[in-house]
């Protein structure tokens, strides 16, 4: 099996790589099957980037192929619109394929497109993960925003096991105070100034500011904040990491299963 992971942007790549490290440490995932992660820079570029990347392997007589995709779900975008897009991608790779996506039995944001190996067609699977931040314990105003990877990172970062470490060690306050600043105070200030503040990436930026991450890491980039959130979660509340990213983990595992 050869697995090609794709996502919309750099945050997807960061989270995927950190989850792969977590799975390698805890569940001995076969990392060798996975190719490098391909950020495509937007949902409408998946078709071209997937075709350019995997078409040669699809046409060869090599191992079966899985395409693993992490896709945001912006406000107003419906599952069916994205499913139709990926049906076209599947048909483009395997002309004559006329199947339909299958919804995961446990996670309603994971869909499987597959072609079982036959004399006429090679084995191919697309595992499509659509971001869904509902049920992660985020405030309602955040859940009502776009569903993106940033929302998962924010949910993990707002857990007491993580936020509490920033509060006590870095800024000498409490996690409740920081939580209120991130989810209420800063957003309200921006809204009062008629500045849009309604996407999960906005709240993640507020997290960056409120925890005063830059005090000790002035030259660091967003990746390092995400890494610190993951590392603190693994150290102080590993179960929360597994719970919040359970659908991501399931999609990664599903990608590695034999096509049958």
Secondary structure, DSSP 8 states (H G I E B T S, - for coil): -EEEEEESSHHHHHHHHHHHHHHHHHT---GGGB---EE-SSGGGHHHHHHHHHHHHHHSSSS-EEEEEEE-B-TT--HHHHHHHHHHHHHHHSTT-----EE-SS-TTEEEEEE---SSS--EEEEEEE---TTSS--HHHHTS-B-HHHHHHHHHTSHHHHHHIIIIISSS-HHHHHHIIIIIHHHHHHHTT----SHHHHHHHHHHHTTGGGT-TT--HHHHHHHHHHHHHHH-HHHHHHHTHHHHHHHHHHTS---
